[in-house]
Amino acid sequence: MAAVIGWLALAFVVSFLLGSIPWGVIVSKLAFKKDLRDEGSGNIGTTNAMRTLGKAGGAAVFVLDFGKGIAAGALAAYVFVPAIAGVEVDATTADGQALLTAFGSAGVNPAALAMVLAFAGCTLGHIFSPWLKFKGGKGIAVAAACLLFVYGPVGFLVEIAVFAAGIALTRCVSVGSIAAAVVCPLLGLYYYGGQWVPWLIILATACVVVWAHRANIGRLRTGTENKIGSKKK
């Protein structure tokens, strides 16, 4: 029991630390001699980097942030899940009985938990980076990258399609981001149907991502949100 809990905790902590690396700040300071937090909207993500650092700077921030999600998902899939699967369960011991009791139902599958904890960890680490006094970006790039492992290629492509459709219809990156966050737990019902604890973690993480866009939502309501191709308001 303790071994499984330990691997699950490690999956979250490692993913959180990966997600917390503020590549937007690092790239802007090292390559452009400015702090991305003091430029444009002040956000450390790709959209603000593209607007204030140019295409090269924005692309660098995107690739590095996307890489955080890929790393978190890969570690969960190829390290933490196999480690959990390798834990021997002896039903004759108290520890074995506790493990069977806790994870005996499909609703609390430890392998699924490891995957979604990695997703939650890297996303929350990006939004609440301890290196930036628990402030950060909005989590879209890192979350989408990790979903490549959590949902697989098809689920990942659905998320990208929703994101792209939102932008195409409104010319607002924030609309695509919010739409992708809203669809995320709906896809979770398909991929983790019946596994309620992993699904609730996905739902909670998606809600935090939407919350991180609260300023964008306010501007969308007032019609002052920035659109692609228009001058910054």
C-alpha positions as CSV (number, residue, x, y, z in Angstrom):
1,M,0.0,0.0,0.0
2,A,2.7,2.4,1.0
3,A,4.7,1.7,-2.2
4,V,1.7,2.5,-4.4
5,I,0.9,5.6,-2.5
6,G,4.5,6.6,-2.8
7,W,4.6,6.2,-6.6
8,L,1.4,8.1,-7.0
9,A,2.7,11.0,-4.8
10,L,6.0,11.0,-6.8
11,A,4.1,11.1,-10.1
12,F,2.3,14.3,-8.9
13,V,5.3,16.0,-7.3
14,V,7.7,15.3,-10.2
15,S,5.1,16.5,-12.7
16,F,4.4,19.6,-10.7
17,L,8.0,20.5,-10.6
18,L,8.4,19.9,-14.3
19,G,5.3,22.1,-15.0
20,S,6.6,24.8,-12.6
21,I,9.6,25.6,-14.8
22,P,8.8,29.2,-16.0
23,W,10.2,28.9,-19.5
24,G,8.5,32.1,-20.6
25,V,10.4,34.1,-18.0
26,I,13.7,32.2,-18.6
27,V,13.5,32.7,-22.4
28,S,12.6,36.4,-22.2
29,K,15.3,37.2,-19.7
30,L,18.1,35.2,-21.3
31,A,17.4,35.8,-24.9
32,F,15.6,39.1,-24.9
33,K,16.9,40.8,-21.8
34,K,13.4,41.5,-20.6
35,D,10.9,40.0,-18.2
36,L,7.8,38.6,-19.9
37,R,5.8,39.4,-16.8
38,D,6.4,43.1,-17.5
39,E,5.4,42.9,-21.1
40,G,2.0,42.8,-22.8
41,S,-0.6,41.0,-20.6
42,G,2.1,39.9,-18.2
43,N,1.3,36.3,-18.8
44,I,4.3,33.9,-19.2
45,G,2.7,31.7,-21.8
46,T,2.9,31.4,-25.6
47,T,0.3,34.0,-26.6
48,N,1.9,36.8,-24.7
49,A,5.4,35.7,-25.7
50,M,4.4,35.7,-29.4
51,R,3.0,39.2,-29.1
52,T,5.9,40.7,-27.1
53,L,9.0,38.6,-28.1
54,G,8.1,37.9,-31.7
55,K,7.6,34.6,-33.5
56,A,10.9,33.1,-32.5
57,G,10.5,33.9,-28.9
58,G,6.9,32.7,-28.9
59,A,7.8,29.5,-30.7
60,A,10.6,28.8,-28.2
61,V,8.3,29.3,-25.2
62,F,5.6,27.1,-26.8
63,V,8.0,24.3,-27.5
64,L,9.5,24.3,-24.0
65,D,6.1,24.5,-22.3
66,F,4.8,21.8,-24.6
67,G,7.9,19.7,-23.7
68,K,7.0,20.0,-20.0
69,G,3.7,18.2,-20.6
70,I,5.3,15.6,-22.9
71,A,7.9,14.9,-20.2
72,A,5.3,14.6,-17.4
73,G,3.1,12.3,-19.5
74,A,6.0,10.1,-20.7
75,L,7.3,9.7,-17.1
76,A,3.9,8.7,-15.9
77,A,3.3,6.2,-18.8
78,Y,6.8,4.6,-18.9
79,V,8.0,5.0,-15.3
80,F,5.3,5.4,-12.7
81,V,2.6,3.2,-14.2
82,P,5.0,0.3,-14.7
83,A,6.4,0.8,-11.2
84,I,2.9,0.6,-9.7
85,A,2.0,-2.4,-11.9
86,G,5.2,-4.1,-10.5
87,V,4.1,-3.8,-6.9
88,E,3.4,-7.3,-5.5
89,V,0.2,-7.7,-3.6
90,D,0.0,-10.4,-0.9
91,A,-3.6,-10.7,0.1
92,T,-2.5,-12.5,3.3
93,T,-0.9,-9.4,4.7
94,A,-2.6,-6.3,6.2
95,D,-0.8,-4.1,3.7
96,G,-2.1,-6.3,0.8
97,Q,-5.6,-6.3,2.2
98,A,-5.5,-2.5,2.5
99,L,-4.3,-2.2,-1.2
100,L,-7.1,-4.5,-2.4
101,T,-9.7,-2.6,-0.4
102,A,-8.5,0.8,-1.7
103,F,-8.0,-0.1,-5.3
104,G,-10.2,-3.1,-5.7
105,S,-12.8,-1.3,-7.8
106,A,-12.5,0.2,-11.2
107,G,-13.4,3.6,-9.7
108,V,-10.0,4.0,-8.2
109,N,-7.5,2.4,-10.6
110,P,-4.0,3.2,-9.4
111,A,-2.5,3.2,-13.0
112,A,-5.2,5.7,-14.2
113,L,-4.5,7.7,-11.0
114,A,-0.8,8.0,-11.9
115,M,-1.7,9.3,-15.4
116,V,-4.2,11.9,-14.3
117,L,-2.0,13.0,-11.3
118,A,0.8,13.7,-13.8
119,F,-1.7,15.7,-15.9
120,A,-2.9,17.6,-12.9
121,G,0.6,18.1,-11.5
122,C,2.2,19.6,-14.6
123,T,-0.8,21.8,-15.3
124,L,-1.1,23.1,-11.8
125,G,2.7,23.5,-11.6
126,H,2.6,25.8,-14.6
127,I,-0.3,27.9,-13.2
128,F,1.0,28.1,-9.7
129,S,4.8,28.1,-10.1
130,P,6.6,28.2,-6.7
131,W,9.5,29.9,-8.5
132,L,7.1,32.9,-9.3
133,K,5.5,33.1,-5.9
134,F,2.8,30.6,-7.0
135,K,1.8,32.6,-10.1
136,G,2.3,31.5,-13.7
137,G,0.6,30.9,-17.0
138,K,-2.7,29.4,-18.0
139,G,-1.7,25.8,-18.5
140,I,-3.0,25.2,-22.0
141,A,0.2,24.1,-23.8
142,V,1.5,21.9,-21.0
143,A,-1.9,20.3,-20.4
144,A,-2.5,19.6,-24.0
145,A,0.9,17.9,-24.3
146,C,0.3,15.7,-21.3
147,L,-3.2,14.7,-22.7
148,L,-1.3,13.0,-25.6
149,F,-0.5,10.3,-23.0
150,V,-3.6,10.6,-20.8
151,Y,-6.1,10.4,-23.6
152,G,-4.0,9.0,-26.4
153,P,-3.5,10.5,-29.9
154,V,-7.2,10.6,-30.8
155,G,-8.2,12.4,-27.6
156,F,-5.3,14.8,-28.0
157,L,-6.3,15.6,-31.6
158,V,-9.9,16.2,-30.5
159,E,-8.6,18.8,-28.0
160,I,-6.5,20.5,-30.6
161,A,-9.4,20.6,-33.0
162,V,-11.7,22.2,-30.4
163,F,-8.9,24.7,-29.6
164,A,-8.5,25.5,-33.3
165,A,-12.2,25.8,-33.9
166,G,-12.6,28.2,-31.1
167,I,-9.9,30.5,-32.5
168,A,-11.2,30.2,-36.1
169,L,-14.7,31.2,-35.1
170,T,-13.8,34.1,-32.9
171,R,-10.2,35.0,-33.6
172,C,-9.6,34.9,-29.8
173,V,-7.0,32.5,-28.5
174,S,-8.7,32.6,-25.1
175,V,-11.9,31.2,-26.6
176,G,-10.1,28.2,-28.0
177,S,-8.3,27.7,-24.8
178,I,-11.4,27.8,-22.6
179,A,-13.3,25.6,-25.1
180,A,-10.6,23.0,-24.9
181,A,-10.6,23.1,-21.1
182,V,-14.4,22.6,-21.1
183,V,-14.3,19.7,-23.4
184,C,-11.5,18.0,-21.4
185,P,-13.6,16.5,-18.7
186,L,-16.2,15.5,-21.3
187,L,-13.6,13.4,-23.0
188,G,-12.6,12.1,-19.6
189,L,-16.0,10.5,-19.3
190,Y,-15.2,8.5,-22.4
191,Y,-11.7,7.5,-21.5
192,Y,-12.1,7.1,-17.8
193,G,-15.8,6.2,-17.6
194,G,-16.5,4.5,-14.3
195,Q,-13.2,5.5,-12.9
196,W,-14.6,8.4,-10.9
197,V,-11.5,9.5,-8.8
198,P,-9.3,10.0,-11.9
199,W,-12.2,11.7,-13.7
200,L,-12.8,14.1,-10.8
201,I,-9.1,15.0,-10.8
202,I,-9.4,15.8,-14.5
203,L,-12.6,17.9,-13.9
204,A,-10.9,19.8,-11.1
205,T,-7.9,20.5,-13.2
206,A,-10.0,21.7,-16.1
207,C,-11.9,24.0,-13.7
208,V,-8.6,25.6,-12.5
209,V,-7.6,26.2,-16.2
210,V,-10.9,28.0,-16.8
211,W,-10.4,30.0,-13.6
212,A,-6.9,31.0,-14.8
213,H,-8.7,32.6,-17.8
214,R,-11.0,34.7,-15.6
215,A,-9.5,38.0,-16.9
216,N,-10.0,36.8,-20.5
217,I,-13.6,35.8,-19.7
218,G,-14.2,39.3,-18.2
219,R,-12.9,40.9,-21.4
220,L,-14.9,38.6,-23.6
221,R,-18.0,39.7,-21.8
222,T,-17.3,43.4,-22.4
223,G,-16.1,42.8,-25.9
224,T,-12.6,44.1,-25.2
225,E,-10.7,40.8,-25.6
226,N,-7.7,40.9,-28.0
227,K,-8.3,39.2,-31.3
228,I,-5.7,37.8,-33.7
229,G,-4.8,40.4,-36.3
230,S,-6.2,43.4,-34.3
231,K,-4.3,46.0,-32.3
232,K,-3.9,45.2,-28.6
233,K,-6.6,47.0,-26.6
